[in-house]
């Protein structure tokens, strides 16, 4: 990452060179008016020892230097050569003006000052050294002329020594000051650039997070950001991101939730209002990532409401929460289908042993109704059919028994296949004998491909006959009754069950 920042900072300095060169070229072109300006001074009697030819030469020199520098900018804008040419051109222009007896002093230090804009230590040193050399040479060449106008200097040498001494001191001060200014500037630029990079990275990170939130928001039908510090709510699905205030003293539900309430199934309204209450959600969500509950929408079916913690206090109390709702009707249907599969016997499509055990567990929790009857059923002679006619015939017999039982019980209860040829039924009826008669009638009517007879032994236990018996006691009573009937069946047919 540091290498990337360094490379991008170098690129920044390179681009800065291009900009400064363009600015310096503008400055050079601006110096074209120096010639006409001096000519006006000559006409006004300000410049006595300067000719109009000098004015023309100055403007011509500026045009040539500016044009050459412009060509360099167009072909090698980032090159050190282009930078050096601009600084050298300005120095030469100042030398020519000084040699032409145009009095300049502070202008000598303009070029080193401008060189600081390149943010390059070597270019600054070049500008200082070149400037000092040219300053000394120009002072030596103009010393005889300038000394003639000075009363404090008798000779050109004394004038030269006096001026160069001052220029030297000023150059040293300029060099030291420029080095400090340059270092501070570079450090400041580097710091700003690093901060700029960090800001960009943060912006990219925030942008990615917003994109993720946007993509996540598409999953949900409603997404609401609740801020319990500022007591506000804002829908993340709305284009305007409008913030609404929350009055925690009088308000129990968010604006978004108030719209949803109208579509909740009436018999689930109390539970929904309790779950979505914003007065208790912080306590319920404390130390948790999310809480959720499923409800039914009268129009679109099942939906899931969730509170997801975004930020919290050090002790885990939520300060920012996202409230979402999402349609899960299809998911619920798949879930119900999976439950149905796990609770269903594959061969007979009746309920299986697992479902039977689950239902009995639920019945144990509550008091049994008076019309509760538990049936125990077993297919007679299945082993004999399997041994003599094959397992296809045995499977046919089991399926036939299941059909007869399902038709006999109908919507009065549930039939379970609890073993190979064993069945149980939970039936709500006042006349259990009628169920037994129906089973016998259905079995007599049944005909199969491999066998044309099916018989079943049926036993039952009714809660009204055994009011003090538990559901487990009723199961044992029904089993005992079924086995008693099975014994009678085999005895009547003269079949020895054990050989």
Buried (B, 14 or more C-beta within 10 A) or exposed (E): EEEEBEEBBEEBBEEBBBEBBBEBBEBBBEBBEBBEEBBEBBEEEEBEEBEEEBBEBBBEBBBEBBEBBBEBBEEEBBBBEBBBBBBBBBBBBBBBBBBBBBEEEEBBBBBBBBBBBBBBBEBBBBBBEBBBEBBBEBBBBBBEEBBEEEEEBEEBEBBBBBBBEEBEEBBEEBBEEBBEEBEEBBEEBBEEBBEBBEEEEEEEEEEEEEEEBEEEBEEBBBBBBBBBEEBEBBBBBEEEEEEEEBEEEEBBBBBBBEEBEEEBBEEBEEEBBEBBEBEEBBEEBBEEEEBEBBBBBEEEBBBBBBBBBEEBEEEEBBBBBBBBBBBBBEEBEEEEEEEEEEBBBEEBEBBBBBBBEBBBEEBEEEEBEEBBBBBBBBBBBBEEBBEEBEEEBBBBBBBBBBBBBBBBBEEBBBBBBBEEBBBBBBBBBEEBEEBBEBBBEBBEEBEBEBBEBBBBBBBBBBBEEBEEBEBEEBBBBBBEBBBEBBEEBBEEEEEEEEE
